Amino acid sequence: QVQLVESGGGLVQAGGSLRLSCAASGRTFGTYAMGWFRQAPGKERDFVAAISASGGNTYYADSVKGRFAISRDSAKNTVHLQMNSLKPEDTAVYYCAAARVPYYSVVSNAELYDYWGQGTQVAVSS
């Protein structure tokens, strides 16, 4: 069992930055691939970024590539999402998720994730 708690959301102006964090419980954090998803009002939950359990492989949605960076600190059971050059269309609730997949795999399919956090709100004003 893994419990995930997101933090770091807030209100920021367009062009600004935020750093989201996801703290995971459990001693098996290092065996899970991690991902970030987001859901805007009235829209489906979309993939944002993922990182393998090894930490060596990452994958991004085209809409955030070059602006967002995912990283993990397995010693602290934490995964981060650094978001730069934020746009109003980045406004959403951001969710952290954990997937039990092969060590070097990255996962963009939400259905393959086993555990989810409660979400943190990000609002970008124009």
C-alpha positions in Angstrom: 0.0 0.0 0.0 1.3 3.5 -1.0 -0.2 6.7 0.2 0.5 9.9 -1.8 0.1 13.5 -0.6 0.7 16.4 -3.0 1.6 19.9 -2.1 2.9 23.1 -3.6 -0.1 24.2 -5.6 -1.3 27.8 -5.7 -2.1 30.8 -7.7 0.6 32.2 -10.0 0.8 34.7 -12.9 1.4 33.6 -16.4 5.1 33.1 -17.0 5.7 32.2 -13.4 6.9 29.0 -11.8 5.7 26.5 -9.2 7.2 23.3 -7.8 4.8 20.5 -6.9 5.8 17.8 -4.5 4.4 14.4 -3.8 5.3 12.6 -0.6 4.9 8.9 -0.6 4.5 6.5 2.4 5.8 3.0 2.5 9.2 1.4 2.1 8.6 0.3 -1.5 8.5 3.7 -3.0 11.7 3.0 -5.0 10.0 0.2 -6.9 7.2 2.4 -8.3 7.2 4.5 -11.5 5.6 7.8 -10.7 3.5 10.2 -12.7 1.7 13.5 -12.7 -1.7 14.0 -14.2 -4.0 17.0 -14.3 -7.7 17.7 -14.6 -9.2 21.0 -15.6 -12.8 21.8 -14.8 -15.2 19.9 -17.2 -12.3 18.0 -18.8 -10.8 14.5 -18.5 -7.7 13.7 -16.5 -4.6 14.2 -18.7 -1.1 12.8 -18.5 1.6 15.4 -17.7 4.9 13.7 -16.9 6.3 10.4 -15.7 9.5 9.0 -14.3 10.7 5.5 -14.0 11.4 3.7 -10.7 15.1 3.9 -11.6 14.8 7.7 -12.0 16.7 7.5 -15.2 13.8 7.7 -17.7 11.3 10.5 -18.0 8.4 11.2 -20.4 6.4 14.3 -21.0 3.2 15.4 -22.6 3.9 17.5 -25.7 2.0 20.4 -24.0 4.5 20.7 -21.2 7.7 19.5 -22.8 10.5 22.0 -22.3 8.6 23.8 -19.5 8.1 21.1 -16.9 10.6 18.7 -15.3 9.8 15.7 -13.2 12.3 14.3 -10.7 12.4 11.9 -7.7 14.3 11.6 -4.5 14.0 8.0 -3.4 15.9 8.6 -0.2 13.1 11.0 0.8 10.2 9.1 -0.9 9.4 12.3 -2.8 8.7 13.1 -6.5 8.7 16.7 -7.7 7.2 18.5 -10.7 9.0 21.8 -11.5 6.7 23.9 -13.7 8.2 26.9 -15.5 6.7 29.4 -18.0 3.3 28.6 -16.8 0.3 29.4 -19.0 -3.4 29.9 -18.1 -4.1 26.6 -19.8 -2.0 24.8 -17.2 -4.7 25.6 -14.7 -6.0 22.3 -13.2 -5.9 20.0 -10.2 -2.6 18.1 -10.4 -2.5 14.5 -9.2 0.5 12.4 -8.3 0.3 8.6 -9.0 2.3 5.5 -8.5 2.5 2.5 -10.9 4.0 -1.0 -10.2 5.7 -1.5 -13.6 9.2 -2.7 -14.7 12.1 -0.8 -13.1 13.0 1.3 -16.2 9.5 1.8 -17.6 7.6 5.1 -17.8 3.9 5.1 -17.9 1.5 7.6 -19.5 -1.7 5.5 -19.3 -3.7 6.4 -16.2 -5.2 3.0 -16.1 -1.8 1.4 -15.3 -1.4 3.5 -12.1 -2.2 1.8 -8.8 -2.3 4.6 -6.3 -3.3 8.2 -6.5 -3.0 11.3 -4.3 -5.9 13.7 -3.5 -4.6 16.4 -5.8 -3.4 20.0 -5.5 -4.9 23.0 -7.3 -2.8 25.1 -9.7 -4.3 28.3 -11.0 -2.5 30.5 -13.6 -3.8 34.0 -14.2 -3.3 35.8 -17.4 
